Amino acid sequence: MLTYQSSYKTVDGVVLGSVLDFPGTIAYGESLAEARSNLASALRDMAETNLLKGESLPIPDPTVSDVDAELEEPMHLILQTGPHVSMSVGATSE
């Protein structure tokens, strides 16, 4: 399991989310729940793309932070191997 750091902030009524230590992983939603779900999908897609291209996944950095974030929380990426690689992603609320 890899644990990345996600952050959320509201801009003009829309919740913007990003995975701070996985560059390019961003999403938005009309609510925090929707933004979390969309961000989890974006992280899964980004990780899958990296792996399919033979690229490594970014190493999680627990020290990253966004001073403008209204909420920061860990997001877990779980990889399972076998004939096919499967991934699951989840956020942990504090």
C-alpha positions in Angstrom: 0.0 0.0 0.0 1.2 3.4 -0.9 -0.1 6.4 1.0 -0.2 9.7 -0.8 -1.3 13.1 0.5 -4.5 14.6 -0.9 -5.7 18.2 -0.4 -9.1 19.9 -1.0 -10.2 23.5 -1.3 -13.4 25.2 -2.4 -13.2 27.7 -5.2 -16.4 29.4 -6.5 -18.6 26.6 -5.0 -16.6 23.7 -6.5 -14.4 21.4 -4.4 -10.9 21.0 -6.0 -8.8 18.1 -5.1 -5.2 17.1 -5.8 -2.8 14.4 -4.8 0.2 16.5 -3.7 2.9 13.9 -4.1 1.6 12.4 -7.4 2.1 15.2 -10.0 -0.8 15.8 -12.3 -3.4 14.0 -10.2 -6.3 16.4 -9.9 -10.1 16.3 -9.8 -13.1 18.3 -8.7 -16.7 17.8 -7.5 -19.8 19.6 -6.5 -19.2 18.3 -2.9 -16.3 17.0 -0.9 -17.6 13.4 -1.3 -17.8 13.8 -5.1 -14.3 15.4 -5.2 -12.9 12.5 -3.1 -14.4 9.9 -5.3 -13.2 11.6 -8.5 -9.7 12.1 -7.0 -9.5 8.4 -6.1 -10.4 7.6 -9.7 -7.8 10.0 -11.0 -5.2 8.5 -8.8 -6.1 5.0 -10.0 -5.9 6.1 -13.6 -2.6 7.9 -13.2 -1.0 4.9 -11.4 -2.3 2.5 -14.1 -1.0 4.7 -16.8 2.5 4.9 -15.2 2.6 1.1 -14.8 1.4 0.4 -18.4 4.1 2.8 -19.7 6.7 1.0 -17.7 7.2 4.0 -15.5 7.6 4.0 -11.7 5.1 5.4 -9.3 6.1 8.6 -7.4 7.4 7.9 -3.9 4.9 9.2 -1.4 6.2 12.2 0.6 4.4 12.5 3.9 5.9 16.0 4.4 4.1 17.7 1.4 1.5 20.2 2.3 -0.7 22.8 0.6 -0.9 26.0 2.8 -4.1 27.0 0.9 -5.9 23.6 1.5 -9.0 23.5 3.6 -8.5 19.8 4.2 -5.6 17.4 3.8 -5.8 13.7 4.3 -4.1 10.5 3.3 -5.1 8.6 0.2 -4.2 4.9 0.0 -3.3 3.2 -3.2 -3.4 -0.6 -2.9 -1.8 -2.7 -5.6 -2.5 -6.4 -6.0 -0.5 -8.6 -8.4 -1.3 -11.8 -10.2 -2.1 -12.5 -13.9 -3.4 -8.9 -13.9 -2.6 -5.9 -11.7 -5.6 -4.6 -9.8 -5.7 -1.4 -7.8 -8.0 0.1 -5.2 -7.9 3.6 -3.8 -9.4 5.0 -0.6 -9.3 8.1 1.5 -9.0 8.0 5.2 -11.0 10.7 7.1 -9.6 11.9 10.4 
